[in-house]
Amino acid sequence: MWLTWQLIAVSKVVTLAESMTGVYFPVLFRESGWSVRMLSWLLTLDSVVTLVFTPPAGYISDRVPVRLLMPVGLAGIATAYICLATSKSLSSFIVYVALKSIFSAIFQVVFLYSLAQVIPRHREGTYLGLNRALGQGAETLGVMLGGFQYAANQSLPFVVSAGITFAAVIGTLIITRHPAFASPAKRIERRQQPGAPVIGPWVFGLLFTAALFMGASFQAARFISLYVTEVAKRSTVELGTFFSLLTGLYALTLPLFGRLLDRTRRPLALLGIGYAGRLFFYGALPLAFASPYPHVLVVATLPYSMVVLAQQKALFYLAPAAWQGRIFSLQHVAFLLAPMIAFPVYGAIWEALGPTSVFRVACVFLVASAPALCYAYLVAVRHMKGKEPTQSELQ
């Protein structure tokens, strides 16, 4: 259990470092005289490079010891930050961003792979919820700290992020000495009974499709800000208050919902509540922002965390130990592909049918993912049934 907390702590430190720099790329471009078109290409490059290198990272993590891959990934990220801080030209800036994306892909896949090895059995929902909640907090803190640093010096966020990431390298060198991070052939694997169902092409295809459609649905939130400022005529202060409240409540409820997924005898019912909450959120949003009390709507979207946590928990139980790296990387690819699918679709619908139709299409994406995830999670529930963890597995 303590090893799980150490691993999550390292990951959140890296999230803090990344959030201090990423949101200030647009400001750097504006003050450096670079065009908005070039900024859009840079952000696209970041996504594409991460997408391309995520599957190889999963393949490598199934064959190379974690105790080697994780420090290498972090050291590469920290080195890229130092290069970004000293970059003087646009071409070098682009190269260093691509370098950071490559090592970030490696670290993210290896982190999920490592978490699957050390997280206590039958406590996946609880720890996945805490992991995501702490990630929300790290991002919020990172944005605030990055703003203060950028006000002092535009290169300072990159320098500080590099220092934090190098400190994380030292942490991983200590943590990965544990036997759970031994070579793939010798590591301590999660015990599975002979003949127990594991993820196959059919179940993985369903999970991949569900992740793709859920991700596309989630991207509709990006269009909310356009809707409320341009159509509903809400101020930026109201918009900021809404999203701050939404993010804060989401982070606070993630651990609660994760624990419910671990303890409930009706997990599919909770999954249904999650889908229903998100559907209500999209359906009621246009009307809510036309009312005097739009902030009450945030409660409707909170059960959606059930959907995300259930998908991750199903993977943790169904992924064969020898293929976990590749499966986790392909799931990450699904969420990276989602914006590339959703944004052009939403943009075309906005132009043709108006902003309200964007949310209707988001509902379609979400409903389309429901059968796939429910079936895969049902397989996972059957696999978990009657398997109580031993005392050593809970420690």
ABEGO torsion letter per residue (X at the ends): XAAAAAAAAAAAAAAAAAAAAAAAAAAAAAAAGBBAAAAAAAAAAAAAAAAAAAAAAAAAAAABBAAAAAAAAAAAAAAAAAAAAABABAAAAAAAAAAAAAAAAAAAAAAAAAAAAABBBGAAAAAAAAAAAAAAAAAAAAAAAAAAAAAABAAAAAAAAAAAAAAAAAAAAAAAABAAABBAAABBBBBBBBGBBBBBAAAAAAAAAAAAAAAAAAAAAAAAAAAAAAAAGBBAAAAAAAAAAAAAAAAAAAAAAAAAAAABABAAAAAAAAAAAAAAAAAAAAAAAABABAAAAAAAAAAAAAAAAAAAAAAAAABBAAAAAAAAAAAAAAAAAAAAAAAAAAAAAAAAAEAAAAAAAAAAAAAAAAAAAAAAAAAAAAAABGBBBBAAAAX
